[in-house]
């Protein structure tokens, strides 16, 4: 995995870990998903494992869905 990607993921993880502790359920879903994909990212970018690339794409799609659910929840609570 490129060092820039690892650095960005680590930075984002640290930031969100500090600021979103109150959102333990949705946040924990995001964290566990990202952490779960670490091996697949490594296998795809370092070893060119195509099956791992498929798993990364699937995981990123799931991440997108979780992010959208969180956005909708935040918006509804903000407007309440």
Number of C-alpha atoms within 10 A of each C-alpha: 15 10 8 9 11 14 11 11 15 11 12 11 15 11 11 14 16 9 9 12 12 10 12 12 10 16 18 14 14 19 17 10 16 18 13 13 19 15 13 23 23 18 18 19 14 11 12 12 14 13 12 19 17 13 15 22 15 13 17 15 12 14 17 13 12 17 16 12 13 15 12 12 12 12 11 10 9 8 6 6
